[in-house]
Amino acid sequence: MSLRSSLGRTAVFTLLYLAATWLGRQTIMDGTNLSLVWPAAGVSAVWFLAQWRSRRRWLDVLALSVVTIVVNMATGAPAVLAVGFVVANLMQAGVFAYLFRRWLPHLWGGGGDRPLARLAELWHLIVSAFLATAAGAVIGPTAGWIVNGVYSWPATAVWMTRNTVSILLIGATGLRLGHALHRWRAARRAAPRCGIVPPVGRHLLEYVAVVVCSALTYTVAFGLDNGLPLAFPLLIMTVWAGLRLHTAFVVVHDLVFGSTAVLFTLHGDGPFAQIGDNALRALIAQAFVGMVAVVGLALALGRDERVRLLADLRASEKTAADQATMLVAIVDSMAEGLVVMDDDGRVILRNSAAARLMGGVVSTSGQAADAGFYGLFHPDGKPLSTGELPFRRASESGEPHSIDIVVRNPGVPDGRILHVTATPIPQLVDGRPCTVNIFSDVTADRRHRDELASFAGVVAHDLLNPLTTVEGWSDAGLSALDEAPQHPAVEDARDGLRRIQRAGTRMRNLINDLLAYTTARDAALATVDLSLDAVVSELATARVDQAQSGGGPVPRFTVDGLPAVHADPVLIRQLLDNLISNAIKYTGPGVVPELEITAVAGDAGQVEVRIRDNGIGIPDGQHARVFDNFHRAHRTAGYQGTGLGLGICRRIVERHGGTISAEPNPDGQGTRFRFTLPAATAGSDRREGRRREAHEDLRLR
């Protein structure tokens, strides 16, 4: 705030306060030196709000003090009483400004730039005015007691009522006027060449009617000596204005006609003038004015708040409708299919791409049909059962479920491969759990990948013959060099042949992995009821024998009664062998490998197998990527591999309709692999139960 602006405000408020103080002193009560009305209370409240952030507030305090002392002493008040009134008015204005800025910091005068516009703000204004008046009443009437020698409780009641009403009426007027001036200045700064034209109300005739009727009714009630108690029925005019007209007009209406009622009463006219006691007459008149102000402002602000809420509601509805329209347009423009279904298969939302990707085969009942209706198959050609649909798996497990599905029906006679991901929705929809199903056409990608895998398998197979020749001749060369005399050239040749042998071993491992991947991808499944206990026991024994013969750390196995599964024995053996060999290979130097293999019953007739090790673990962020082909999480010299082992495991598990994942070992160092396989039939379970009795909690050390 500039010096010029601050001094200008101080001058204007000083003149207003001077006029208000002089007018108030013209209404002194007999024998108390206390005024019946005190408009200076409202002026000083707005004054301190407007100048609160001024660096020269001391000038405002000084101006208020001088005006209060001069006017009070000039109108017959003793010097001691004038000083008491100074302290009381400063206390009152300061407390009001502090409370207002603390409770209503968003309004003009409180540090913000908004007008008084809500019922809650009105109640805060009234409470602030009452508490500030109470603070002033502690000092003002006490000063009168010191001068007169008698404490007057009626004078205190008049002080409380008149000052609260004054701050409420004049304060509300000042807040509205201050906000209007603030907006006008902001508009001038934004567009200095444009004039600001106030809007003309749509109900101009109604404004005129309220003014005319109010003038007539107040004249009849207060100006004519009819002896009738017609004051409080005048609230009808206040209600009319508060319900129908602009809030600023209501504030001015309350101020003008409230002041009119007080002036008539002071002149000895109106229903309140018949009260003989001055203090009681002033108290009732001020209570009437306060009631008029509160009723008018409450109605006007309540109406404004309802209108604003209705406008906000309409805007929110329009925004929601626009967002819904945009969302529908986005969903319909997606290349991927999207279907939202509940756990019973009721279709809640489906875009056009979903129907197109399914070959146009859509259930007209609004309910998902069985898998055969749509022509759904596994990638290996096996028909997909209804229980294997991704949305049912996701609904049962509560976790996302992904699967590749082949669609073959009259709309897609050549077949289409879709990658379907079903994700449960955290919130209920229409009171039921639902899933979001995304369909992606991966036909070209899968065919390209299969062609590459087939090519890799052919190449790997064709490379075995020349590799065998290379390995054979290198072995023969080493055997021949073993019989040759010692010579540096012989040692160089022997070292070169050993390098060829190591390279050949690495190449053979890669070729074997490529062939295994091709087998896991292309070989027809020959599923039978299979004992996991027997397979794991055989593999564990082989690993123990291998470690003992090689002089390395002997791995320790803990196998907890594994159930039977319905799977391909060759592929399951390869799956378990890959996971066990990985766990042993990726163990820290000098650490004895420890593996725990357990199983639990899963959802939808599945068995979940868990293999936990104490190895070096998988780096953060790579637990999902380790199943990608040729991905190697550890590339240090001590841990060699082709990067195909876990890719083969995933392919085997997925061909059996299951899933596989890796995660950090929850019990400490290492990794835990989890995969699902179809459970065996009931007869196999009985046989497996007898087998468990013989192999309960197998431990090989």
Sequence and secondary structure as in RCSB ss.txt:
>XXXX:A:sequence
MSLRSSLGRTAVFTLLYLAATWLGRQTIMDGTNLSLVWPAAGVSAVWFLAQWRSRRRWLDVLALSVVTIVVNMAT
GAPAVLAVGFVVANLMQAGVFAYLFRRWLPHLWGGGGDRPLARLAELWHLIVSAFLATAAGAVIGPTAGWIVNGV
YSWPATAVWMTRNTVSILLIGATGLRLGHALHRWRAARRAAPRCGIVPPVGRHLLEYVAVVVCSALTYTVAFGLD
NGLPLAFPLLIMTVWAGLRLHTAFVVVHDLVFGSTAVLFTLHGDGPFAQIGDNALRALIAQAFVGMVAVVGLALA
LGRDERVRLLADLRASEKTAADQATMLVAIVDSMAEGLVVMDDDGRVILRNSAAARLMGGVVSTSGQAADAGFYG
LFHPDGKPLSTGELPFRRASESGEPHSIDIVVRNPGVPDGRILHVTATPIPQLVDGRPCTVNIFSDVTADRRHRD
ELASFAGVVAHDLLNPLTTVEGWSDAGLSALDEAPQHPAVEDARDGLRRIQRAGTRMRNLINDLLAYTTARDAAL
ATVDLSLDAVVSELATARVDQAQSGGGPVPRFTVDGLPAVHADPVLIRQLLDNLISNAIKYTGPGVVPELEITAV
AGDAGQVEVRIRDNGIGIPDGQHARVFDNFHRAHRTAGYQGTGLGLGICRRIVERHGGTISAEPNPDGQGTRFRF
TLPAATAGSDRREGRRREAHEDLRLR
>XXXX:A:secstr
  HHHHHHHHHHHHHHHHHHHHHHHTTB TTT  BS  THHHHHHHHHHHTTT TTHHHHHHHHHHHHHHHHHHT
T  HHHHHHHHHHHHHHHHHHHHHHHHH TTBTTTTS B S  HHHHHHHHHHHHHHHHHHHTTHHHHHHHHHSS
  HHHHHHHHHHHHHHHHHHHHHHHHHHHHHHHHHHHHHH TTS       TTHHHHHHHHHHHHHHHIIIIIS 
     SGGGHHHHHHHHHHS HHHHHHHHHHHHHHHHHHHHHT SGGGG S HHHHHHHHHHHHHHHHHHHHHHH
HHHHHHHHHHHHHHHHHHHHHHHHHHHHHHHHH SSEEEEEETT BEEEE HHHHHHTTT   TTSB   HHHHT
EE TTS B  GGG HHHHHHHHSS EEEEEEEEETTEEEEEEEEEEEEE SS BTTB EEEEEEEE HHHHHHHH
HHHHHHHHHHHHHHHHHHHHHHHHHHHHHHHHTS   HHHHHHHHHHHHHHHHHHHHHHHHHHHHHHHHHHHS  
  EEEEHHHHHHHHHHHHHHHHHHHTS   EEEE    EEEE HHHHHHHHHHHHHHHHHT  TT   EEEEEEE
E SSSEEEEEEEE SS   TT TTGGGSTT  S  STTS   S HHHHHHHHHHHTT  EEEEE TTSSSEEEEE
EEEB  HHHHHHHHHHHHHSTTEEE 
